[in-house]
């Protein structure tokens, strides 16, 4: 497994397949680069596909560091753009779900000339104070929990606790026809179960990069500061975290966004609907909306 050169002292583990137009796939929480197992074969015949573990995940470095400085969206984006430059990728398409979506957006906002297009799922900006509604708070409790030392005391280094905790999210956040198989859960427990691994994965939330923190502080930017990179937004029907009505403000944050509803599916885009996800990426590579 290759690793990138360090950025801020962090190396990213990554896999690479195929040849052609460059595509970088960014995973979510709770996940790792293995989330794209079913997407990669659909792209590798015509694309140069790079799938990294983000800082603090999988085979990438997990350093004790100030989360706000080294694990938030801007820091994770520095690692991703560092990998893009190191591999000589010319304006790749970035695709991501969950925290990978936020990081792809951060890269596009900070380095628009180095990104061809985005293909992302929620979270997207525009939630605002709707995050405080009772229904939303019932779903987003975990982001407060992840910032408490209690979360690591109860779960870190205990594979059985990790399995039970991650199974809850993979079951509750997925669509009605999806059941996470034991092999996938076993792989995630292998990734998140060693001492320190679960805690490292929480650094994103401890950096204040989660949806709750973002929604409460976000403001629509001036038109000239909207993300200018062409963006395809795949919005699932059955994601309990992000109801479709929260897609109503995309134009306030993106200069060129196309919304594509995806019915009957939940939060885990590359696992639940890999063919739809890959098709959107291929269209983005071709410059099609």
Protein Blocks (a to p, Z undefined) as FASTA:
>chain_A
ZZdddeehiacddddededjdddddddddddfklmmmmmmmmmmmpccdddddehiajbc
cddddfklmmmmklmmmmmmmmmmmnopahiadddehjlmmmmmmmmmmmmmlcfbdcdd
dddehklmmlmpmklmmmmmmmmmmmpmklmmmmgoplklmmmmmmmmmmmmmcfkbccd
fklmmmmmmmmmpghklmmmmmmmmnopafklmmmmgccddfklgcfbdcdddddfklck
lcfklmmmmmmmpcbdcddddehiafklmlmmmmlmmmmmmmmmnopZZ
